[in-house]
Structure formats: structure tokens, C-alpha cells
Amino acid sequence: MEKNPVDIMIAEAPELFDAYSEMSKTVFSSKGLDEKTKQLIYMAMRAAEGDAGAVKVHAPMAKAAGATRDEVKEAILMTLLVSGMKGVVSCLPAALVAYDQAKVSK
């Protein structure tokens, strides 16, 4: 089984991972956008790059933040305008599966 890339980074470069994690927390804690919007934007940016792994991880986060399945789908479909089919083909299936499988506590 292939090891999770984040786990590899934590093991091989823990200080760098900690710094990245702190930066990420700072960006996501800003007050200009709500959490759902931030997750949808982030997923669209990652999908535009064809990063299915990141999209798969963030789809449940978007769901937990209140995003609907259609909002997740449309965020990824928006990448057609900047990246063509790359993001949709590589990321939409993974995002929808991850969204559908995500359990959201009430």
C-alpha cells in the first residue's frame, strides 16, 4: 500500500510540515470568507492543478462546513474555464466519492 504523502512529509521533514501547518491555519482562520467558501475555493484551486489527493481530503471538510454536493461539483467544474478537462477528469470523481462517504456530525 502506498504511503500517504503527508505522512512522509511529517516523518522526513517535521519542522517544515509544522511551519506549513501553521501557515495553513493562519490562512484558513482569516475572517473575510466563511469556512465553506474557503474550502470550495481551495478545492477548485487544487482541482485546477489536477491534485485529486487534496480535493479528496478537502471534500469532507467542505461538507462539514455546510457545502452541498452540488456546490462541491460546481467548484470543480469551474476549473474548466482555466484548466480545461484536467481538473474535472482527475478530481471530480474523487471529490464526489469522498463527499458521499463523509460522515458529518450534527
N, CA, C and O atoms as a DFTB+ gen file, in Angstrom:
424 C
 N C O
     1  1       0.845      -1.188       0.000
     2  2       0.000       0.000       0.000
     3  2       0.888       1.248       0.000
     4  3       1.871       1.328       0.736
     5  1       0.528       2.192      -0.820
     6  2       1.303       3.426      -0.942
     7  2       1.093       4.300       0.288
     8  3      -0.033       4.473       0.755
     9  1       2.184       4.847       0.803
    10  2       2.119       5.689       1.994
    11  2       1.565       7.071       1.640
    12  3       1.821       7.599       0.558
    13  1       0.811       7.637       2.560
    14  2       0.237       8.969       2.409
    15  2       1.375       9.996       2.299
    16  3       2.270      10.009       3.144
    17  1       1.351      10.859       1.269
    18  2       2.415      11.855       1.103
    19  2       2.574      12.787       2.300
    20  3       3.689      13.209       2.607
    21  1       1.487      13.110       2.972
    22  2       1.575      13.976       4.141
    23  2       2.317      13.250       5.265
    24  3       3.135      13.851       5.962
    25  1       2.031      11.966       5.440
    26  2       2.736      11.188       6.464
    27  2       4.231      11.143       6.178
    28  3       5.046      11.209       7.098
    29  1       4.588      11.032       4.910
    30  2       6.001      11.023       4.529
    31  2       6.640      12.363       4.880
    32  3       7.746      12.400       5.421
    33  1       5.948      13.470       4.573
    34  2       6.489      14.796       4.887
    35  2       6.663      14.965       6.395
    36  3       7.669      15.511       6.847
    37  1       5.692      14.502       7.169
    38  2       5.785      14.610       8.625
    39  2       7.005      13.834       9.134
    40  3       7.738      14.311      10.000
    41  1       7.206      12.645       8.591
    42  2       8.334      11.808       9.033
    43  2       9.681      12.356       8.574
    44  3      10.656      12.324       9.326
    45  1       9.736      12.852       7.360
    46  2      11.007      13.261       6.765
    47  2      11.383      14.717       7.009
    48  3      12.564      15.065       7.015
    49  1      10.380      15.565       7.209
    50  2      10.650      17.000       7.397
    51  2       9.645      17.585       8.388
    52  3       8.839      18.440       8.022
    53  1       9.689      17.132       9.630
    54  2       8.678      17.565      10.597
    55  2       8.653      19.070      10.856
    56  3       7.578      19.642      11.040
    57  1       9.809      19.715      10.875
    58  2       9.824      21.161      11.118
    59  2       9.168      21.918       9.972
    60  3       8.430      22.880      10.189
    61  1       9.440      21.480       8.769
    62  2       8.830      22.116       7.601
    63  2       7.322      21.883       7.591
    64  3       6.550      22.791       7.285
    65  1       6.909      20.659       7.929
    66  2       5.474      20.381       7.988
    67  2       4.808      21.255       9.043
    68  3       3.733      21.803       8.800
    69  1       5.431      21.391      10.211
    70  2       4.848      22.230      11.260
    71  2       4.696      23.676      10.802
    72  3       3.675      24.309      11.072
    73  1       5.700      24.200      10.115
    74  2       5.626      25.578       9.609
    75  2       4.512      25.716       8.571
    76  3       3.751      26.684       8.591
    77  1       4.423      24.747       7.671
    78  2       3.363      24.773       6.656
    79  2       1.993      24.686       7.329
    80  3       1.064      25.398       6.947
    81  1       1.873      23.824       8.317
    82  2       0.616      23.650       9.023
    83  2       0.183      24.948       9.705
    84  3      -0.991      25.314       9.656
    85  1       1.122      25.638      10.334
    86  2       0.809      26.919      10.984
    87  2       0.374      27.972       9.965
    88  3      -0.573      28.721      10.204
    89  1       1.071      28.023       8.828
    90  2       0.692      28.968       7.782
    91  2      -0.726      28.662       7.290
    92  3      -1.539      29.570       7.118
    93  1      -1.010      27.400       7.068
    94  2      -2.330      26.991       6.600
    95  2      -3.416      27.382       7.602
    96  3      -4.468      27.891       7.214
    97  1      -3.162      27.145       8.881
    98  2      -4.121      27.521       9.921
    99  2      -4.371      29.023       9.904
   100  3      -5.508      29.464      10.065
   101  1      -3.323      29.805       9.711
   102  2      -3.457      31.260       9.670
   103  2      -4.320      31.697       8.494
   104  3      -5.201      32.543       8.642
   105  1      -4.064      31.123       7.337
   106  2      -4.848      31.475       6.145
   107  2      -6.314      31.096       6.334
   108  3      -7.206      31.893       6.043
   109  1      -6.561      29.890       6.817
   110  2      -7.938      29.428       6.972
   111  2      -8.661      30.096       8.135
   112  3      -9.888      30.024       8.203
   113  1      -7.945      30.742       9.051
   114  2      -8.606      31.401      10.176
   115  2      -8.937      32.866       9.910
   116  3      -9.556      33.516      10.753
   117  1      -8.538      33.396       8.759
   118  2      -8.880      34.784       8.445
   119  2     -10.401      34.940       8.390
   120  3     -11.120      33.960       8.193
   121  1     -10.879      36.147       8.562
   122  2     -12.315      36.381       8.742
   123  2     -13.061      36.872       7.498
   124  3     -14.279      37.040       7.555
   125  1     -12.380      37.103       6.393
   126  2     -13.041      37.676       5.219
   127  2     -14.021      36.754       4.518
   128  3     -14.995      37.219       3.927
   129  1     -13.774      35.443       4.577
   130  2     -14.651      34.457       3.942
   131  2     -15.053      33.420       4.973
   132  3     -14.300      33.136       5.905
   133  1     -16.242      32.856       4.805
   134  2     -16.642      31.785       5.710
   135  2     -15.922      30.488       5.333
   136  3     -15.371      30.369       4.239
   137  1     -15.934      29.533       6.239
   138  2     -15.203      28.278       6.066
   139  2     -15.644      27.512       4.815
   140  3     -14.807      26.970       4.094
   141  1     -16.939      27.467       4.559
   142  2     -17.443      26.752       3.383
   143  2     -16.869      27.347       2.101
   144  3     -16.408      26.612       1.227
   145  1     -16.896      28.654       1.987
   146  2     -16.382      29.322       0.798
   147  2     -14.889      29.068       0.635
   148  3     -14.413      28.811      -0.470
   149  1     -14.157      29.142       1.736
   150  2     -12.715      28.874       1.673
   151  2     -12.442      27.455       1.175
   152  3     -11.565      27.248       0.336
   153  1     -13.185      26.487       1.687
   154  2     -12.978      25.099       1.271
   155  2     -13.301      24.923      -0.214
   156  3     -12.572      24.235      -0.928
   157  1     -14.375      25.531      -0.673
   158  2     -14.747      25.412      -2.093
   159  2     -13.700      26.066      -2.997
   160  3     -13.342      25.515      -4.037
   161  1     -13.217      27.231      -2.599
   162  2     -12.169      27.903      -3.384
   163  2     -10.900      27.058      -3.398
   164  3     -10.285      26.865      -4.447
   165  1     -10.514      26.560      -2.233
   166  2      -9.301      25.745      -2.153
   167  2      -9.420      24.504      -3.031
   168  3      -8.487      24.154      -3.754
   169  1     -10.571      23.842      -2.963
   170  2     -10.774      22.651      -3.793
   171  2     -10.689      22.995      -5.277
   172  3     -10.096      22.245      -6.053
   173  1     -11.266      24.103      -5.671
   174  2     -11.211      24.496      -7.081
   175  2      -9.767      24.782      -7.511
   176  3      -9.354      24.393      -8.603
   177  1      -9.005      25.461      -6.652
   178  2      -7.604      25.745      -6.995
   179  2      -6.808      24.453      -7.133
   180  3      -6.019      24.307      -8.067
   181  1      -7.009      23.521      -6.212
   182  2      -6.285      22.253      -6.276
   183  2      -6.740      21.431      -7.478
   184  3      -5.923      20.780      -8.130
   185  1      -8.033      21.457      -7.772
   186  2      -8.544      20.728      -8.941
   187  2      -7.972      21.311     -10.224
   188  3      -7.672      20.570     -11.161
   189  1      -7.818      22.629     -10.276
   190  2      -7.242      23.263     -11.466
   191  2      -5.829      22.753     -11.727
   192  3      -5.363      22.739     -12.866
   193  1      -5.150      22.333     -10.654
   194  2      -3.807      21.768     -10.790
   195  2      -3.838      20.251     -10.967
   196  3      -2.798      19.621     -11.156
   197  1      -5.040      19.670     -10.905
   198  2      -5.161      18.223     -11.053
   199  2      -4.797      17.447      -9.805
   200  3      -4.474      16.263      -9.893
   201  1      -4.842      18.081      -8.650
   202  2      -4.446      17.449      -7.392
   203  2      -5.636      16.729      -6.744
   204  3      -6.286      17.265      -5.847
   205  1      -5.905      15.518      -7.210
   206  2      -7.043      14.745      -6.717
   207  2      -6.897      14.402      -5.240
   208  3      -7.897      14.316      -4.527
   209  1      -5.672      14.205      -4.773
   210  2      -5.457      13.885      -3.361
   211  2      -5.935      14.994      -2.444
   212  3      -6.630      14.736      -1.462
   213  1      -5.569      16.221      -2.759
   214  2      -6.001      17.357      -1.936
   215  2      -7.510      17.544      -2.013
   216  3      -8.160      17.826      -1.006
   217  1      -8.060      17.386      -3.209
   218  2      -9.506      17.538      -3.375
   219  2     -10.243      16.476      -2.571
   220  3     -11.267      16.762      -1.949
   221  1      -9.728      15.263      -2.582
   222  2     -10.338      14.159      -1.835
   223  2     -10.324      14.436      -0.335
   224  3     -11.287      14.122       0.363
   225  1      -9.238      15.022       0.162
   226  2      -9.133      15.343       1.587
   227  2     -10.067      16.494       1.958
   228  3     -10.654      16.491       3.040
   229  1     -10.205      17.470       1.074
   230  2     -10.979      18.665       1.416
   231  2     -12.473      18.546       1.133
   232  3     -13.245      19.361       1.638
   233  1     -12.909      17.575       0.355
   234  2     -14.346      17.410       0.110
   235  2     -15.114      17.155       1.408
   236  3     -16.151      17.783       1.622
   237  1     -14.647      16.257       2.282
   238  2     -15.355      16.099       3.556
   239  2     -15.311      17.355       4.430
   240  3     -16.255      17.636       5.168
   241  1     -14.215      18.106       4.345
   242  2     -14.121      19.351       5.104
   243  2     -15.154      20.354       4.593
   244  3     -15.783      21.062       5.379
   245  1     -15.323      20.410       3.279
   246  2     -16.326      21.298       2.705
   247  2     -17.719      20.879       3.150
   248  3     -18.550      21.721       3.490
   249  1     -17.969      19.581       3.147
   250  2     -19.271      19.068       3.600
   251  2     -19.517      19.444       5.055
   252  3     -20.607      19.891       5.410
   253  1     -18.496      19.260       5.901
   254  2     -18.622      19.608       7.317
   255  2     -18.870      21.099       7.509
   256  3     -19.502      21.511       8.481
   257  1     -18.368      21.904       6.576
   258  2     -18.562      23.360       6.653
   259  2     -19.904      23.795       6.066
   260  3     -20.229      24.982       6.062
   261  1     -20.686      22.822       5.567
   262  2     -22.024      23.142       5.065
   263  2     -22.176      23.144       3.564
   264  3     -23.247      23.485       3.062
   265  1     -21.143      22.777       2.825
   266  2     -21.240      22.756       1.361
   267  2     -22.119      21.586       0.912
   268  3     -22.054      20.489       1.467
   269  1     -22.925      21.845      -0.087
   270  2     -23.735      20.779      -0.672
   271  2     -22.912      20.030      -1.710
   272  3     -21.860      20.501      -2.140
   273  1     -23.392      18.879      -2.101
   274  2     -22.736      18.087      -3.142
   275  2     -22.673      18.895      -4.437
   276  3     -21.657      18.874      -5.132
   277  1     -23.750      19.603      -4.764
   278  2     -23.762      20.421      -5.983
   279  2     -22.737      21.544      -5.917
   280  3     -22.118      21.865      -6.931
   281  1     -22.541      22.150      -4.751
   282  2     -21.532      23.206      -4.619
   283  2     -20.127      22.652      -4.830
   284  3     -19.301      23.287      -5.487
   285  1     -19.855      21.478      -4.280
   286  2     -18.550      20.841      -4.491
   287  2     -18.357      20.546      -5.971
   288  3     -17.301      20.830      -6.536
   289  1     -19.370      19.982      -6.587
   290  2     -19.299      19.652      -8.009
   291  2     -19.062      20.904      -8.851
   292  3     -18.201      20.907      -9.730
   293  1     -19.809      21.948      -8.589
   294  2     -19.670      23.164      -9.398
   295  2     -18.335      23.868      -9.175
   296  3     -17.786      24.458     -10.106
   297  1     -17.808      23.814      -7.955
   298  2     -16.485      24.406      -7.703
   299  2     -15.443      23.737      -8.594
   300  3     -14.577      24.407      -9.157
   301  1     -15.529      22.429      -8.719
   302  2     -14.581      21.707      -9.563
   303  2     -14.873      21.945     -11.042
   304  3     -13.944      22.087     -11.838
   305  1     -16.127      21.990     -11.412
   306  2     -16.469      22.258     -12.816
   307  2     -16.008      23.643     -13.268
   308  3     -15.751      23.852     -14.454
   309  1     -15.902      24.589     -12.335
   310  2     -15.414      25.926     -12.681
   311  2     -13.987      25.888     -13.212
   312  3     -13.563      26.798     -13.924
   313  1     -13.244      24.837     -12.868
   314  2     -11.862      24.750     -13.335
   315  2     -11.777      24.540     -14.846
   316  3     -10.716      24.735     -15.439
   317  1     -12.877      24.147     -15.465
   318  2     -12.893      24.021     -16.930
   319  2     -12.462      25.327     -17.595
   320  3     -11.828      25.320     -18.650
   321  1     -12.815      26.444     -16.965
   322  2     -12.540      27.758     -17.553
   323  2     -11.066      28.128     -17.537
   324  3     -10.623      28.941     -18.349
   325  1     -10.293      27.534     -16.614
   326  2      -8.876      27.878     -16.529
   327  2      -7.937      26.719     -16.855
   328  3      -6.791      26.939     -17.247
   329  1      -8.417      25.495     -16.695
   330  2      -7.546      24.339     -16.863
   331  2      -8.026      23.324     -17.886
   332  3      -7.351      22.325     -18.134
   333  1      -9.163      23.568     -18.468
   334  2      -9.707      22.568     -19.371
   335  2     -10.187      21.352     -18.591
   336  3     -10.610      21.469     -17.441
   337  1     -10.121      20.204     -19.213
   338  2     -10.659      18.980     -18.630
   339  2      -9.786      18.371     -17.530
   340  3     -10.256      17.519     -16.776
   341  1      -8.539      18.789     -17.430
   342  2      -7.597      18.163     -16.485
   343  2      -8.163      18.052     -15.073
   344  3      -8.184      16.960     -14.505
   345  1      -8.615      19.145     -14.508
   346  2      -9.111      19.132     -13.132
   347  2     -10.387      18.344     -12.968
   348  3     -10.572      17.650     -11.968
   349  1     -11.269      18.448     -13.945
   350  2     -12.545      17.741     -13.856
   351  2     -12.315      16.234     -13.940
   352  3     -12.832      15.478     -13.118
   353  1     -11.549      15.805     -14.920
   354  2     -11.315      14.377     -15.128
   355  2     -10.555      13.769     -13.952
   356  3     -10.876      12.663     -13.515
   357  1      -9.561      14.474     -13.442
   358  2      -8.740      13.894     -12.386
   359  2      -9.338      14.059     -10.990
   360  3      -9.010      13.287     -10.089
   361  1     -10.206      15.048     -10.796
   362  2     -10.635      15.373      -9.438
   363  2     -12.116      15.197      -9.134
   364  3     -12.472      14.902      -7.993
   365  1     -12.978      15.365     -10.110
   366  2     -14.408      15.308      -9.814
   367  2     -14.838      13.959      -9.249
   368  3     -15.548      13.928      -8.244
   369  1     -14.433      12.842      -9.857
   370  2     -14.863      11.554      -9.282
   371  2     -14.398      11.373      -7.835
   372  3     -15.180      10.950      -6.985
   373  1     -13.152      11.685      -7.555
   374  2     -12.623      11.523      -6.194
   375  2     -13.352      12.435      -5.210
   376  3     -13.651      12.026      -4.088
   377  1     -13.637      13.658      -5.622
   378  2     -14.321      14.597      -4.732
   379  2     -15.723      14.123      -4.395
   380  3     -16.145      14.198      -3.241
   381  1     -16.439      13.640      -5.383
   382  2     -17.815      13.214      -5.134
   383  2     -17.868      11.954      -4.279
   384  3     -18.732      11.830      -3.410
   385  1     -16.960      11.026      -4.517
   386  2     -16.904       9.825      -3.674
   387  2     -16.576      10.216      -2.237
   388  3     -17.232       9.752      -1.304
   389  1     -15.569      11.062      -2.051
   390  2     -15.190      11.486      -0.703
   391  2     -16.332      12.236      -0.021
   392  3     -16.582      12.051       1.170
   393  1     -17.018      13.078      -0.778
   394  2     -18.155      13.820      -0.227
   395  2     -19.256      12.852       0.208
   396  3     -19.780      12.950       1.317
   397  1     -19.595      11.930      -0.670
   398  2     -20.674      10.983      -0.389
   399  2     -20.355      10.078       0.806
   400  3     -21.258       9.680       1.542
   401  1     -19.087       9.757       0.995
   402  2     -18.690       8.864       2.086
   403  2     -18.460       9.599       3.408
   404  3     -18.377       8.970       4.463
   405  1     -18.360      10.910       3.352
   406  2     -18.061      11.684       4.561
   407  2     -19.240      11.642       5.533
   408  3     -20.392      11.857       5.157
   409  1     -18.921      11.363       6.765
   410  2     -19.907      11.397       7.832
   411  2     -19.779      12.746       8.522
   412  3     -18.703      13.120       8.988
   413  1     -20.875      13.460       8.580
   414  2     -20.842      14.778       9.214
   415  2     -21.625      14.697      10.519
   416  3     -22.808      14.355      10.534
   417  1     -20.940      15.019      11.613
   418  2     -21.614      15.001      12.920
   419  2     -22.497      16.229      13.055
   420  3     -22.159      17.318      12.593
   421  1     -23.594      16.032      13.677
   422  2     -24.565      17.128      13.828
   423  2     -24.459      17.755      15.190
   424  3     -25.197      18.692      15.498
